[in-house]
Amino acid sequence: MDIKELSQSFSFSPLICLTLTVFLLQFTCTSAEGQLQVIGSPHPIVATPGDDVILPCHVEPPVNVAGLTVEWSRPDLRPYPNDLQKRVGFVHLYRDSREVLDMKISSYVLRTALFLEDLRRGNISLKITNVTLTDEGRYRCFIPKLKSLKKSSIVNLEIDQSSTNTSTETPLNPKNLRTPGPTEEMDSEAGDVSSRSRLALLFAFLLIVAFVVGGFLVRVCVCEKKKKKVSQTLYFLFLDSMYFLQ
């Protein structure tokens, strides 16, 4: 392939750059969705019997989840003995913009609530009133249809009988929270996705730059070759004219 053919092949470089740009934008949007995370409290929530508590859980960065399903469950509880499908009831189930009571654990009836106004800001914290010793354990907050790799988090509730009876309500939107224990692996996976997306963006950018610079250099070479041919032609014309004059 000579320089002329090579220059013609690079004449399609704007189309290639446009294609890469569209792919890059699409990949960036997909990566941004994958960075959403459901985050709970990194520390146990401690309460005494009779307290009202808030189990913190929110989506980071904040996004409106008012139209999504929000599930709070007890992963440590065993399924109902007589349930052939081995289902575990919910501590709180929010679906179709309302609470669903059909599958609610009986001991939590009239004792749980979400902060409905804060759902628009990604806050899915759960309030439990009049806690008892049987409420102690691990609670899972989960948004099934969230466009994210990390759709759930674990919050631990500890009931301390020796503590004084003081309020244990926690802030609705605690900052810099990270789920402990079982979800550490999911945090690492989300971080890997973010790193891969940055590498892909860098590679696409370098590829576009290489195409643009390569096309420019080829065009320069073609121009230099044309100039050289013109100079040679003028030189031979000059020699012919001198020979004719002689």
PyRosetta script that sets phi, psi and omega in degrees:
from pyrosetta import init, pose_from_sequence

init()
pose = pose_from_sequence("MDIKELSQSFSFSPLICLTLTVFLLQFTCTSAEGQLQVIGSPHPIVATPGDDVILPCHVEPPVNVAGLTVEWSRPDLRPYPNDLQKRVGFVHLYRDSREVLDMKISSYVLRTALFLEDLRRGNISLKITNVTLTDEGRYRCFIPKLKSLKKSSIVNLEIDQSSTNTSTETPLNPKNLRTPGPTEEMDSEAGDVSSRSRLALLFAFLLIVAFVVGGFLVRVCVCEKKKKKVSQTLYFLFLDSMYFLQ")
pose.set_psi(1, 119.9)
pose.set_omega(1, 179.1)
pose.set_phi(2, -82.7)
pose.set_psi(2, -178.3)
pose.set_omega(2, -175.6)
pose.set_phi(3, -65.6)
pose.set_psi(3, -36.2)
pose.set_omega(3, -179.4)
pose.set_phi(4, -63.2)
pose.set_psi(4, -45.4)
pose.set_omega(4, 179.3)
pose.set_phi(5, -65.5)
pose.set_psi(5, -37.1)
pose.set_omega(5, 178.8)
pose.set_phi(6, -65.2)
pose.set_psi(6, -38.9)
pose.set_omega(6, 178.6)
pose.set_phi(7, -66.3)
pose.set_psi(7, -36.1)
pose.set_omega(7, 178.0)
pose.set_phi(8, -66.3)
pose.set_psi(8, -36.6)
pose.set_omega(8, 178.2)
pose.set_phi(9, -66.2)
pose.set_psi(9, -33.8)
pose.set_omega(9, 179.5)
pose.set_phi(10, -80.5)
pose.set_psi(10, -7.3)
pose.set_omega(10, 176.7)
pose.set_phi(11, -65.4)
pose.set_psi(11, -16.4)
pose.set_omega(11, 177.9)
pose.set_phi(12, -90.4)
pose.set_psi(12, 2.6)
pose.set_omega(12, -176.7)
pose.set_phi(13, -58.9)
pose.set_psi(13, -36.5)
pose.set_omega(13, 175.6)
pose.set_phi(14, -59.7)
pose.set_psi(14, -39.1)
pose.set_omega(14, 178.4)
pose.set_phi(15, -65.1)
pose.set_psi(15, -41.2)
pose.set_omega(15, 178.9)
pose.set_phi(16, -64.1)
pose.set_psi(16, -42.8)
pose.set_omega(16, 179.0)
pose.set_phi(17, -61.7)
pose.set_psi(17, -41.2)
pose.set_omega(17, 179.0)
pose.set_phi(18, -63.6)
pose.set_psi(18, -42.1)
pose.set_omega(18, 178.7)
pose.set_phi(19, -62.3)
pose.set_psi(19, -44.6)
pose.set_omega(19, 179.3)
pose.set_phi(20, -64.0)
pose.set_psi(20, -36.9)
pose.set_omega(20, 179.6)
pose.set_phi(21, -65.0)
pose.set_psi(21, -43.8)
pose.set_omega(21, 178.4)
pose.set_phi(22, -62.2)
pose.set_psi(22, -43.6)
pose.set_omega(22, 178.2)
pose.set_phi(23, -61.8)
pose.set_psi(23, -40.8)
pose.set_omega(23, -178.8)
pose.set_phi(24, -63.1)
pose.set_psi(24, -43.8)
pose.set_omega(24, 179.4)
pose.set_phi(25, -64.7)
pose.set_psi(25, -41.6)
pose.set_omega(25, 179.3)
pose.set_phi(26, -64.5)
pose.set_psi(26, -41.7)
pose.set_omega(26, 179.8)
pose.set_phi(27, -66.4)
pose.set_psi(27, -37.3)
pose.set_omega(27, 179.9)
pose.set_phi(28, -65.3)
pose.set_psi(28, -42.3)
pose.set_omega(28, 179.2)
pose.set_phi(29, -64.0)
pose.set_psi(29, -41.0)
pose.set_omega(29, 179.3)
pose.set_phi(30, -64.6)
pose.set_psi(30, -40.3)
pose.set_omega(30, 179.5)
pose.set_phi(31, -65.6)
pose.set_psi(31, -37.6)
pose.set_omega(31, -179.9)
pose.set_phi(32, -63.6)
pose.set_psi(32, -37.8)
pose.set_omega(32, 178.1)
pose.set_phi(33, -65.8)
pose.set_psi(33, -38.3)
pose.set_omega(33, -178.9)
pose.set_phi(34, -67.3)
pose.set_psi(34, -13.8)
pose.set_omega(34, -177.6)
pose.set_phi(35, -87.0)
pose.set_psi(35, -6.5)
pose.set_omega(35, 174.1)
pose.set_phi(36, -63.5)
pose.set_psi(36, 140.0)
pose.set_omega(36, -179.4)
pose.set_phi(37, -138.9)
pose.set_psi(37, 140.9)
pose.set_omega(37, 170.2)
pose.set_phi(38, -91.0)
pose.set_psi(38, 121.1)
pose.set_omega(38, -172.1)
pose.set_phi(39, -123.2)
pose.set_psi(39, 129.4)
pose.set_omega(39, 175.7)
pose.set_phi(40, -107.5)
pose.set_psi(40, -167.7)
pose.set_omega(40, -178.5)
pose.set_phi(41, -79.7)
pose.set_psi(41, 135.4)
pose.set_omega(41, 177.5)
pose.set_phi(42, -76.9)
pose.set_psi(42, -11.9)
pose.set_omega(42, -178.2)
pose.set_phi(43, -121.2)
pose.set_psi(43, 150.5)
pose.set_omega(43, 177.2)
pose.set_phi(44, -62.2)
pose.set_psi(44, 146.1)
pose.set_omega(44, 173.7)
pose.set_phi(45, -91.8)
pose.set_psi(45, 119.0)
pose.set_omega(45, -176.1)
pose.set_phi(46, -102.2)
pose.set_psi(46, 133.6)
pose.set_omega(46, -179.8)
pose.set_phi(47, -143.9)
pose.set_psi(47, 165.8)
pose.set_omega(47, 174.2)
pose.set_phi(48, -113.7)
pose.set_psi(48, 156.8)
pose.set_omega(48, -179.8)
pose.set_phi(49, -54.1)
pose.set_psi(49, 132.7)
pose.set_omega(49, -179.6)
pose.set_phi(50, 96.4)
pose.set_psi(50, -11.2)
pose.set_omega(50, -179.9)
pose.set_phi(51, -74.2)
pose.set_psi(51, 159.6)
pose.set_omega(51, 166.5)
pose.set_phi(52, -101.7)
pose.set_psi(52, 129.1)
pose.set_omega(52, -176.8)
pose.set_phi(53, -124.7)
pose.set_psi(53, 157.4)
pose.set_omega(53, 173.3)
pose.set_phi(54, -120.5)
pose.set_psi(54, 122.5)
pose.set_omega(54, 175.7)
pose.set_phi(55, -92.3)
pose.set_psi(55, 108.6)
pose.set_omega(55, -173.6)
pose.set_phi(56, -73.3)
pose.set_psi(56, 136.5)
pose.set_omega(56, 175.2)
pose.set_phi(57, -162.9)
pose.set_psi(57, 132.8)
pose.set_omega(57, -179.2)
pose.set_phi(58, -152.4)
pose.set_psi(58, 166.6)
pose.set_omega(58, 177.8)
pose.set_phi(59, -97.8)
pose.set_psi(59, 132.5)
pose.set_omega(59, 179.4)
pose.set_phi(60, -126.2)
pose.set_psi(60, 127.4)
pose.set_omega(60, -5.5)
pose.set_phi(61, -67.7)
pose.set_psi(61, 158.2)
pose.set_omega(61, -174.9)
pose.set_phi(62, -57.2)
pose.set_psi(62, 134.6)
pose.set_omega(62, 178.4)
pose.set_phi(63, -146.1)
pose.set_psi(63, 150.2)
pose.set_omega(63, -178.6)
pose.set_phi(64, -72.2)
pose.set_psi(64, 117.4)
pose.set_omega(64, 179.6)
pose.set_phi(65, -116.9)
pose.set_psi(65, 16.6)
pose.set_omega(65, -177.4)
pose.set_phi(66, -62.3)
pose.set_psi(66, -27.7)
pose.set_omega(66, -179.1)
pose.set_phi(67, -94.7)
pose.set_psi(67, 4.3)
pose.set_omega(67, -179.2)
pose.set_phi(68, -103.8)
pose.set_psi(68, 164.9)
pose.set_omega(68, 175.6)
pose.set_phi(69, -81.4)
pose.set_psi(69, 134.1)
pose.set_omega(69, 177.4)
pose.set_phi(70, -122.3)
pose.set_psi(70, 125.6)
pose.set_omega(70, -178.2)
pose.set_phi(71, -118.5)
pose.set_psi(71, 133.2)
pose.set_omega(71, 169.5)
pose.set_phi(72, -118.3)
pose.set_psi(72, 125.8)
pose.set_omega(72, -176.3)
pose.set_phi(73, -140.1)
pose.set_psi(73, 172.4)
pose.set_omega(73, 177.0)
pose.set_phi(74, -114.0)
pose.set_psi(74, 95.4)
pose.set_omega(74, -176.6)
pose.set_phi(75, -63.9)
pose.set_psi(75, -18.5)
pose.set_omega(75, -179.0)
pose.set_phi(76, -82.9)
pose.set_psi(76, -15.4)
pose.set_omega(76, -178.4)
pose.set_phi(77, -75.1)
pose.set_psi(77, 146.9)
pose.set_omega(77, 177.5)
pose.set_phi(78, -85.8)
pose.set_psi(78, 154.3)
pose.set_omega(78, 177.0)
pose.set_phi(79, -61.9)
pose.set_psi(79, 160.1)
pose.set_omega(79, 176.3)
pose.set_phi(80, -59.5)
pose.set_psi(80, 134.3)
pose.set_omega(80, -176.9)
pose.set_phi(81, -57.1)
pose.set_psi(81, -36.0)
pose.set_omega(81, -175.9)
pose.set_phi(82, -93.2)
pose.set_psi(82, 4.2)
pose.set_omega(82, -178.2)
pose.set_phi(83, -90.0)
pose.set_psi(83, 112.4)
pose.set_omega(83, -179.0)
pose.set_phi(84, -67.2)
pose.set_psi(84, -24.9)
pose.set_omega(84, -179.9)
pose.set_phi(85, -86.7)
pose.set_psi(85, 1.2)
pose.set_omega(85, 176.8)
pose.set_phi(86, 56.1)
pose.set_psi(86, 43.5)
pose.set_omega(86, 179.2)
pose.set_phi(87, -87.5)
pose.set_psi(87, 151.0)
pose.set_omega(87, 173.6)
pose.set_phi(88, -113.0)
pose.set_psi(88, 132.1)
pose.set_omega(88, -179.3)
pose.set_phi(89, -66.8)
pose.set_psi(89, 165.8)
pose.set_omega(89, -179.3)
pose.set_phi(90, -96.9)
pose.set_psi(90, 146.4)
pose.set_omega(90, 169.3)
pose.set_phi(91, -70.9)
pose.set_psi(91, -41.7)
pose.set_omega(91, 176.7)
pose.set_phi(92, -156.1)
pose.set_psi(92, 132.5)
pose.set_omega(92, 179.6)
pose.set_phi(93, -127.9)
pose.set_psi(93, 118.8)
pose.set_omega(93, 178.8)
pose.set_phi(94, -112.1)
pose.set_psi(94, 119.0)
pose.set_omega(94, -177.8)
pose.set_phi(95, -148.8)
pose.set_psi(95, 141.5)
pose.set_omega(95, -179.4)
pose.set_phi(96, 55.3)
pose.set_psi(96, 41.5)
pose.set_omega(96, 175.0)
pose.set_phi(97, 64.6)
pose.set_psi(97, 26.4)
pose.set_omega(97, 177.1)
pose.set_phi(98, -156.2)
pose.set_psi(98, 163.7)
pose.set_omega(98, 177.1)
pose.set_phi(99, -80.5)
pose.set_psi(99, 137.4)
pose.set_omega(99, 177.7)
pose.set_phi(100, -103.5)
pose.set_psi(100, 123.0)
pose.set_omega(100, -174.1)
pose.set_phi(101, -99.3)
pose.set_psi(101, -11.5)
pose.set_omega(101, -172.8)
pose.set_phi(102, -59.8)
pose.set_psi(102, -36.9)
pose.set_omega(102, -176.0)
pose.set_phi(103, -111.6)
pose.set_psi(103, 22.1)
pose.set_omega(103, -178.8)
pose.set_phi(104, -80.5)
pose.set_psi(104, 137.9)
pose.set_omega(104, 175.6)
pose.set_phi(105, -63.4)
pose.set_psi(105, 129.9)
pose.set_omega(105, -171.2)
pose.set_phi(106, -57.7)
pose.set_psi(106, -34.3)
pose.set_omega(106, -177.1)
pose.set_phi(107, -70.4)
pose.set_psi(107, -12.0)
pose.set_omega(107, -179.8)
pose.set_phi(108, -105.1)
pose.set_psi(108, 2.4)
pose.set_omega(108, 179.8)
pose.set_phi(109, -61.6)
pose.set_psi(109, 131.9)
pose.set_omega(109, 179.8)
pose.set_phi(110, 64.4)
pose.set_psi(110, 17.2)
pose.set_omega(110, -179.3)
pose.set_phi(111, -121.6)
pose.set_psi(111, -4.1)
pose.set_omega(111, -177.3)
pose.set_phi(112, -123.8)
pose.set_psi(112, 153.5)
pose.set_omega(112, 178.7)
pose.set_phi(113, -161.6)
pose.set_psi(113, 144.8)
pose.set_omega(113, 170.3)
pose.set_phi(114, -95.0)
pose.set_psi(114, 163.4)
pose.set_omega(114, 175.3)
pose.set_phi(115, -94.4)
pose.set_psi(115, 90.4)
pose.set_omega(115, -168.8)
pose.set_phi(116, -58.6)
pose.set_psi(116, -38.5)
pose.set_omega(116, -179.6)
pose.set_phi(117, -67.0)
pose.set_psi(117, -30.0)
pose.set_omega(117, -177.4)
pose.set_phi(118, -84.3)
pose.set_psi(118, -6.8)
pose.set_omega(118, 176.8)
pose.set_phi(119, -60.7)
pose.set_psi(119, -30.1)
pose.set_omega(119, 179.3)
pose.set_phi(120, -67.6)
pose.set_psi(120, -18.2)
pose.set_omega(120, 178.9)
pose.set_phi(121, -106.1)
pose.set_psi(121, 14.2)
pose.set_omega(121, 176.2)
pose.set_phi(122, 83.3)
pose.set_psi(122, 7.7)
pose.set_omega(122, -179.5)
pose.set_phi(123, -88.0)
pose.set_psi(123, 117.3)
pose.set_omega(123, 178.7)
pose.set_phi(124, -118.7)
pose.set_psi(124, 26.9)
pose.set_omega(124, 179.2)
pose.set_phi(125, -59.5)
pose.set_psi(125, 148.6)
pose.set_omega(125, -177.1)
pose.set_phi(126, -115.1)
pose.set_psi(126, 131.5)
pose.set_omega(126, 175.6)
pose.set_phi(127, -100.9)
pose.set_psi(127, 130.2)
pose.set_omega(127, 177.5)
pose.set_phi(128, -120.9)
pose.set_psi(128, 126.6)
pose.set_omega(128, -178.2)
pose.set_phi(129, -99.2)
pose.set_psi(129, 150.8)
pose.set_omega(129, 173.9)
pose.set_phi(130, 50.7)
pose.set_psi(130, 60.8)
pose.set_omega(130, -176.8)
pose.set_phi(131, -67.9)
pose.set_psi(131, 152.2)
pose.set_omega(131, 178.5)
pose.set_phi(132, -126.8)
pose.set_psi(132, 175.3)
pose.set_omega(132, 179.9)
pose.set_phi(133, -61.2)
pose.set_psi(133, -32.6)
pose.set_omega(133, -178.7)
pose.set_phi(134, -72.1)
pose.set_psi(134, -11.8)
pose.set_omega(134, 178.9)
pose.set_phi(135, -81.1)
pose.set_psi(135, -9.6)
pose.set_omega(135, -177.8)
pose.set_phi(136, -67.5)
pose.set_psi(136, 138.9)
pose.set_omega(136, 177.8)
pose.set_phi(137, 147.8)
pose.set_psi(137, -164.3)
pose.set_omega(137, -177.8)
pose.set_phi(138, -96.7)
pose.set_psi(138, 135.2)
pose.set_omega(138, 178.6)
pose.set_phi(139, -119.4)
pose.set_psi(139, 137.2)
pose.set_omega(139, -178.4)
pose.set_phi(140, -113.9)
pose.set_psi(140, 121.6)
pose.set_omega(140, 172.2)
pose.set_phi(141, -98.7)
pose.set_psi(141, 134.8)
pose.set_omega(141, -168.5)
pose.set_phi(142, -147.7)
pose.set_psi(142, 132.6)
pose.set_omega(142, 175.1)
pose.set_phi(143, -119.3)
pose.set_psi(143, 96.7)
pose.set_omega(143, -171.3)
pose.set_phi(144, -57.7)
pose.set_psi(144, -38.6)
pose.set_omega(144, -173.1)
pose.set_phi(145, -100.0)
pose.set_psi(145, 15.4)
pose.set_omega(145, 176.3)
pose.set_phi(146, -69.8)
pose.set_psi(146, 132.6)
pose.set_omega(146, -179.4)
pose.set_phi(147, -79.7)
pose.set_psi(147, 79.5)
pose.set_omega(147, -175.1)
pose.set_phi(148, -159.0)
pose.set_psi(148, 158.1)
pose.set_omega(148, 173.7)
pose.set_phi(149, -80.8)
pose.set_psi(149, -20.9)
pose.set_omega(149, -177.2)
pose.set_phi(150, -118.5)
pose.set_psi(150, 90.8)
pose.set_omega(150, -173.4)
pose.set_phi(151, -98.0)
pose.set_psi(151, -5.5)
pose.set_omega(151, -175.1)
pose.set_phi(152, -141.2)
pose.set_psi(152, 165.4)
pose.set_omega(152, 177.3)
pose.set_phi(153, -152.7)
pose.set_psi(153, 162.4)
pose.set_omega(153, -177.7)
pose.set_phi(154, -115.4)
pose.set_psi(154, 134.2)
pose.set_omega(154, 175.3)
pose.set_phi(155, -123.2)
pose.set_psi(155, 129.6)
pose.set_omega(155, -179.2)
pose.set_phi(156, -98.1)
pose.set_psi(156, 132.4)
pose.set_omega(156, 176.9)
pose.set_phi(157, -114.4)
pose.set_psi(157, 124.4)
pose.set_omega(157, 178.2)
pose.set_phi(158, -114.8)
pose.set_psi(158, 133.4)
pose.set_omega(158, 178.1)
pose.set_phi(159, -104.1)
pose.set_psi(159, 118.1)
pose.set_omega(159, -176.3)
pose.set_phi(160, -111.4)
pose.set_psi(160, 110.4)
pose.set_omega(160, -179.3)
pose.set_phi(161, -74.5)
pose.set_psi(161, -22.0)
pose.set_omega(161, -176.1)
pose.set_phi(162, -83.1)
pose.set_psi(162, -14.6)
pose.set_omega(162, -177.7)
pose.set_phi(163, -76.8)
pose.set_psi(163, 157.8)
pose.set_omega(163, 175.2)
pose.set_phi(164, -73.2)
pose.set_psi(164, 154.3)
pose.set_omega(164, -175.9)
pose.set_phi(165, -80.2)
pose.set_psi(165, 84.5)
pose.set_omega(165, 178.2)
pose.set_phi(166, -118.7)
pose.set_psi(166, 164.0)
pose.set_omega(166, -178.2)
pose.set_phi(167, -67.1)
pose.set_psi(167, 135.1)
pose.set_omega(167, -179.8)
pose.set_phi(168, -117.5)
pose.set_psi(168, 19.3)
pose.set_omega(168, 178.9)
pose.set_phi(169, -67.8)
pose.set_psi(169, 136.1)
pose.set_omega(169, -176.9)
pose.set_phi(170, -107.3)
pose.set_psi(170, 161.9)
pose.set_omega(170, 179.6)
pose.set_phi(171, -57.6)
pose.set_psi(171, 148.3)
pose.set_omega(171, -177.7)
pose.set_phi(172, -70.6)
pose.set_psi(172, -35.2)
pose.set_omega(172, -177.8)
pose.set_phi(173, -125.6)
pose.set_psi(173, 69.6)
pose.set_omega(173, 178.4)
pose.set_phi(174, -64.2)
pose.set_psi(174, 140.4)
pose.set_omega(174, -176.7)
pose.set_phi(175, -93.8)
pose.set_psi(175, 155.5)
pose.set_omega(175, 175.5)
pose.set_phi(176, 56.4)
pose.set_psi(176, 38.5)
pose.set_omega(176, 178.5)
pose.set_phi(177, -87.3)
pose.set_psi(177, 148.8)
pose.set_omega(177, 179.3)
pose.set_phi(178, -144.2)
pose.set_psi(178, 134.6)
pose.set_omega(178, -176.4)
pose.set_phi(179, -72.1)
pose.set_psi(179, 130.4)
pose.set_omega(179, -179.8)
pose.set_phi(180, -85.3)
pose.set_psi(180, 174.2)
pose.set_omega(180, 168.1)
pose.set_phi(181, 57.2)
pose.set_psi(181, -110.9)
pose.set_omega(181, -167.7)
pose.set_phi(182, -60.4)
pose.set_psi(182, -21.9)
pose.set_omega(182, -175.5)
pose.set_phi(183, -102.9)
pose.set_psi(183, 7.8)
pose.set_omega(183, 178.6)
pose.set_phi(184, -60.4)
pose.set_psi(184, -36.6)
pose.set_omega(184, -179.3)
pose.set_phi(185, -65.0)
pose.set_psi(185, -37.6)
pose.set_omega(185, 178.6)
pose.set_phi(186, -67.3)
pose.set_psi(186, -37.4)
pose.set_omega(186, 176.4)
pose.set_phi(187, -59.6)
pose.set_psi(187, -43.6)
pose.set_omega(187, -179.9)
pose.set_phi(188, -64.2)
pose.set_psi(188, -38.7)
pose.set_omega(188, 179.8)
pose.set_phi(189, -64.8)
pose.set_psi(189, -41.7)
pose.set_omega(189, 178.3)
pose.set_phi(190, -63.3)
pose.set_psi(190, -38.0)
pose.set_omega(190, 178.0)
pose.set_phi(191, -65.3)
pose.set_psi(191, -37.9)
pose.set_omega(191, 178.1)
pose.set_phi(192, -63.8)
pose.set_psi(192, -39.5)
pose.set_omega(192, 178.1)
pose.set_phi(193, -62.5)
pose.set_psi(193, -42.2)
pose.set_omega(193, 179.7)
pose.set_phi(194, -63.4)
pose.set_psi(194, -41.4)
pose.set_omega(194, 179.4)
pose.set_phi(195, -65.4)
pose.set_psi(195, -42.0)
pose.set_omega(195, 179.5)
pose.set_phi(196, -64.1)
pose.set_psi(196, -37.5)
pose.set_omega(196, -180.0)
pose.set_phi(197, -65.9)
pose.set_psi(197, -38.7)
pose.set_omega(197, 178.5)
pose.set_phi(198, -66.1)
pose.set_psi(198, -40.3)
pose.set_omega(198, 178.3)
pose.set_phi(199, -64.6)
pose.set_psi(199, -39.8)
pose.set_omega(199, 179.4)
pose.set_phi(200, -64.9)
pose.set_psi(200, -40.8)
pose.set_omega(200, 177.9)
pose.set_phi(201, -63.0)
pose.set_psi(201, -42.7)
pose.set_omega(201, 179.5)
pose.set_phi(202, -63.9)
pose.set_psi(202, -43.3)
pose.set_omega(202, 179.5)
pose.set_phi(203, -62.6)
pose.set_psi(203, -44.4)
pose.set_omega(203, 179.8)
pose.set_phi(204, -63.1)
pose.set_psi(204, -40.4)
pose.set_omega(204, 179.5)
pose.set_phi(205, -63.7)
pose.set_psi(205, -45.5)
pose.set_omega(205, 179.4)
pose.set_phi(206, -64.3)
pose.set_psi(206, -35.8)
pose.set_omega(206, 178.8)
pose.set_phi(207, -65.0)
pose.set_psi(207, -43.0)
pose.set_omega(207, 178.3)
pose.set_phi(208, -63.1)
pose.set_psi(208, -44.1)
pose.set_omega(208, 179.1)
pose.set_phi(209, -61.4)
pose.set_psi(209, -40.4)
pose.set_omega(209, -180.0)
pose.set_phi(210, -62.8)
pose.set_psi(210, -41.6)
pose.set_omega(210, 178.6)
pose.set_phi(211, -64.0)
pose.set_psi(211, -43.6)
pose.set_omega(211, -177.9)
pose.set_phi(212, -66.4)
pose.set_psi(212, -47.8)
pose.set_omega(212, -179.4)
pose.set_phi(213, -64.6)
pose.set_psi(213, -42.2)
pose.set_omega(213, 179.1)
pose.set_phi(214, -61.4)
pose.set_psi(214, -43.6)
pose.set_omega(214, 177.9)
pose.set_phi(215, -61.9)
pose.set_psi(215, -39.3)
pose.set_omega(215, 179.6)
pose.set_phi(216, -65.0)
pose.set_psi(216, -44.4)
pose.set_omega(216, -178.9)
pose.set_phi(217, -64.7)
pose.set_psi(217, -39.3)
pose.set_omega(217, 178.9)
pose.set_phi(218, -63.6)
pose.set_psi(218, -41.7)
pose.set_omega(218, 179.1)
pose.set_phi(219, -64.2)
pose.set_psi(219, -38.8)
pose.set_omega(219, 177.4)
pose.set_phi(220, -62.4)
pose.set_psi(220, -43.3)
pose.set_omega(220, 178.8)
pose.set_phi(221, -61.6)
pose.set_psi(221, -41.6)
pose.set_omega(221, 179.5)
pose.set_phi(222, -62.6)
pose.set_psi(222, -43.0)
pose.set_omega(222, 179.1)
pose.set_phi(223, -62.9)
pose.set_psi(223, -42.0)
pose.set_omega(223, 178.9)
pose.set_phi(224, -63.5)
pose.set_psi(224, -38.7)
pose.set_omega(224, 179.6)
pose.set_phi(225, -65.7)
pose.set_psi(225, -39.8)
pose.set_omega(225, 178.3)
pose.set_phi(226, -63.8)
pose.set_psi(226, -42.0)
pose.set_omega(226, 179.4)
pose.set_phi(227, -61.8)
pose.set_psi(227, -40.6)
pose.set_omega(227, -179.7)
pose.set_phi(228, -63.9)
pose.set_psi(228, -41.2)
pose.set_omega(228, 178.4)
pose.set_phi(229, -63.7)
pose.set_psi(229, -40.3)
pose.set_omega(229, 179.1)
pose.set_phi(230, -63.9)
pose.set_psi(230, -42.4)
pose.set_omega(230, -179.7)
pose.set_phi(231, -63.2)
pose.set_psi(231, -42.5)
pose.set_omega(231, 178.5)
pose.set_phi(232, -63.5)
pose.set_psi(232, -40.2)
pose.set_omega(232, 179.7)
pose.set_phi(233, -63.5)
pose.set_psi(233, -45.1)
pose.set_omega(233, 178.5)
pose.set_phi(234, -62.8)
pose.set_psi(234, -37.8)
pose.set_omega(234, -179.4)
pose.set_phi(235, -64.5)
pose.set_psi(235, -45.0)
pose.set_omega(235, 179.3)
pose.set_phi(236, -66.6)
pose.set_psi(236, -36.2)
pose.set_omega(236, 175.8)
pose.set_phi(237, -62.6)
pose.set_psi(237, -38.4)
pose.set_omega(237, 179.3)
pose.set_phi(238, -65.3)
pose.set_psi(238, -42.2)
pose.set_omega(238, 178.8)
pose.set_phi(239, -64.6)
pose.set_psi(239, -40.7)
pose.set_omega(239, 178.8)
pose.set_phi(240, -62.6)
pose.set_psi(240, -41.6)
pose.set_omega(240, -178.5)
pose.set_phi(241, -66.9)
pose.set_psi(241, -37.9)
pose.set_omega(241, 178.5)
pose.set_phi(242, -66.1)
pose.set_psi(242, -40.3)
pose.set_omega(242, 178.3)
pose.set_phi(243, -64.4)
pose.set_psi(243, -37.9)
pose.set_omega(243, -179.1)
pose.set_phi(244, -66.9)
pose.set_psi(244, -40.1)
pose.set_omega(244, -179.6)
pose.set_phi(245, -67.0)
pose.set_psi(245, -31.9)
pose.set_omega(245, 177.4)
pose.set_phi(246, -71.1)
pose.dump_pdb("model.pdb")
